[in-house]
Amino acid sequence: MPGQVELYSNHDSVKKVIKKLEDETNFQFVAVHMVDVSNLYDRYRFLSAMTLSLTALINLEMPFLNMITKVDLMKEMGRPDMNLMFY
């Protein structure tokens, strides 16, 4: 449809820049999505963060790594309610 703007139109330019850098430098890049540890304590926030991560993974078409940050705060926050299989 003419004049229609894609929701993720900026990803095309990012993909092009990454592809050009890979071709010129012979490096392989990986995307890292950092998720705050507080998201582990609310299943809906965690699901939202993982959905965002999946969207970026699909749009960028490159290796992807999800990382939980600030894990040291788990000592103060206690154990998350969800079991390990949830994650």
C-alpha positions as CSV (number, residue, x, y, z in Angstrom):
1,M,0.0,0.0,0.0
2,P,1.6,3.4,-1.0
3,G,2.5,5.6,2.0
4,Q,2.3,2.7,4.5
5,V,5.0,2.8,7.1
6,E,6.3,-0.5,8.5
7,L,6.4,-0.8,12.2
8,Y,10.1,-1.9,12.2
9,S,11.3,0.2,9.3
10,N,14.5,1.1,11.1
11,H,15.6,-2.5,11.3
12,D,16.3,-2.7,7.5
13,S,18.9,0.0,7.8
14,V,20.5,-1.7,10.8
15,K,20.6,-5.0,9.0
16,K,22.3,-3.3,6.0
17,V,24.9,-1.7,8.2
18,I,25.7,-4.9,10.0
19,K,25.9,-6.9,6.7
20,K,28.3,-4.3,5.3
21,L,30.4,-4.4,8.4
22,E,30.5,-8.2,8.3
23,D,31.5,-8.2,4.6
24,E,34.2,-5.5,5.0
25,T,35.8,-6.6,8.3
26,N,35.2,-10.4,8.1
27,F,33.7,-10.3,11.6
28,Q,30.6,-12.1,12.7
29,F,28.3,-10.1,15.0
30,V,25.9,-11.2,17.7
31,A,23.0,-9.2,19.2
32,V,22.7,-9.2,23.0
33,H,19.4,-8.5,24.7
34,M,20.0,-7.6,28.4
35,V,17.0,-8.2,30.7
36,D,16.9,-6.9,34.2
37,V,16.6,-9.5,36.9
38,S,13.5,-7.8,38.3
39,N,11.7,-9.2,35.2
40,L,12.1,-12.7,36.6
41,Y,9.8,-11.8,39.5
42,D,6.8,-10.9,37.3
43,R,5.9,-13.5,34.7
44,Y,4.1,-10.9,32.5
45,R,7.1,-8.6,32.4
46,F,9.4,-11.6,31.7
47,L,7.1,-12.7,28.9
48,S,7.1,-9.2,27.5
49,A,10.9,-9.0,27.6
50,M,11.2,-12.3,25.8
51,T,8.6,-11.3,23.2
52,L,10.6,-8.1,22.5
53,S,13.8,-10.3,22.3
54,L,12.1,-12.7,19.8
55,T,10.9,-9.7,17.7
56,A,14.4,-8.3,17.5
57,L,15.9,-11.8,16.8
58,I,13.5,-12.3,13.8
59,N,14.0,-8.8,12.4
60,L,17.8,-8.6,12.7
61,E,18.4,-12.2,11.4
62,M,21.6,-12.7,13.4
63,P,22.8,-14.8,16.3
64,F,21.2,-13.7,19.5
65,L,22.0,-13.9,23.2
66,N,19.6,-13.2,26.0
67,M,21.3,-12.1,29.3
68,I,19.9,-11.5,32.7
69,T,21.6,-8.5,34.3
70,K,22.0,-7.5,38.0
71,V,21.9,-11.1,39.2
72,D,23.6,-10.1,42.4
73,L,20.3,-8.4,43.4
74,M,18.7,-11.9,43.8
75,K,20.3,-12.1,47.2
76,E,18.1,-9.2,48.4
77,M,15.0,-10.1,46.3
78,G,14.9,-13.8,47.1
79,R,14.0,-16.7,44.8
80,P,11.6,-16.0,41.9
81,D,8.1,-17.6,42.2
82,M,8.4,-19.4,38.9
83,N,10.3,-22.6,38.7
84,L,13.3,-23.1,36.4
85,M,11.2,-24.8,33.7
86,F,9.3,-21.5,33.3
87,Y,12.4,-19.8,32.1
